[in-house]
C-alpha cells in the first residue's frame, strides 16, 4: 500500500537553556509547519520562565517520554527538511559532538545527521563572557574553554550550521526558508 506524499516540515528541538528561550519560542510561532521536540529539561524551563508552548496551527508536540525517543523515526520517513536545535545547552552541544543520543534533543540531532537533514544549532555557550536571562533576571556567565571548544567542533559537522547569536539564528532560518522556497517552487 502506497503512503500519501509527505510535505516536509520543520523540526525544532528545545533543550533546558533559558538563553534566548522566549525568543526561540517566538521564532517557532513564525513557522508554518513545525514539530516541536521538548526535552525533559526544556519542559522544566518552560515552567520556570512561565512561558506557554503556544504553537502555530498544525504543529505537533513531542515530549521526552520514551527511553528510545520513538518520535525520531519520523526523520527516516521524510517528515522533515530542517532541524533547528535552539537554544542548545553546553551539555547538549557536548553530547552532540561526541555522538551521545540519550535525550530527545540529542537523539533528533543524531537522526537528522544520519538522514542528511540540514541542521541549525543555536549554541548558548559561544563566547568567553555572556549575559543571559535567568528566571530572576539578567546574569553574567563565563563559559568554560571546553564549552567553547565543543561549539567550534560542532560547527565543523557536515550539514550543521551553528548560530552564535539570535541574529545568526534568525538569518539561518530565513536562509532555509528561501532555500526551501526555491526547492518547492
Secondary structure, 3 states (H helix, E strand, C coil): CCCCCCCCEEEEEECCCCCCHHHHHHHHHCCCCEEEEECHHHHHHHHHCCCCCCCCCCCEEEECCCCCCHHHHHHHHCCEEEEEEEEECHHHHHHHHHCCCCCHHHHHHHHHHHCCCEEEEEECCCCCCEEEEECCEEEEECCCHHHHHHHHHHHCCCCEEEECCHHHHHHHHHHHHHHHHHHHC
